[in-house]
Amino acid sequence: MLNPGEMHDGMPLRGRAREWRMLYFDPAVVERLIQAEGVTSTEIVRPAVSDPILAKRFADLFASVTDERSDPLLLEENLVRLIMRISRSHGVCPPPRQSSPPVKKALARIDSDPTSPIRLAKLAKLAGTSRFQLLRGFVREVGATPHAYLIQRRIHIARRLLADRRPIVEAAIEAGFADQSHFTRAFVRQFGVTPGRYVAALA
């Protein structure tokens, strides 16, 4: 489910070397864990956050994962506490089942074909409202703009393709991105790592 990454020395900061501690999670397993705890599935849209409590939860879990003598019960407790902190404090809930009619129509259009381009004016026309009203309602009910939601859908399509061992450039184009560099930037914003690092973690 998760693998500890190595600590990497970085460029000196104020005379001291930096280092990173990483854990890689299988998204499908994390989603099942969250649902098993009775929490609605969430999307994590911020790759970096400032959260001292989350940092402590991560440190505890990393210590459990890397300690060969760690108690399995303690490891499981630390895992659940970390995942739930991320989900409850930094997750965006999926679109509500009872969205308003305009937002529901816009979501249906995006979900029907996330890989194809769409203009806000076209979405508003399909939804039967103005662009500003749709944008405001979409953000209020979904928690993201139509564009951000579209990119999230494309990223998850691309991630599934990468998990199926498709080449990065093919996954990017098939998911609807204009080119690999655009895809890479979006992927890093979403997950905090490059597609190449993600693929390497799957090996």
Secondary structure, 3 states (H helix, E strand, C coil): CEEECCCEECCCECCECCEECCEEECHHHHHHHHHHCCCCCCEECCCCCCCHHHHHHHHHHHHHHHCCCCCHHHHHHHHHHHHHHHHHHHEECCCCCCCCHHHHHHHHHHHHCCCCCCCHHHHHHHHCCCHHHHHHHHHHHHCCCHHHHHHHHHHHHHHHHHHCCCCHHHHHHHCCCCCHHHHHHHHHHHHCCCHHHHHHHHC
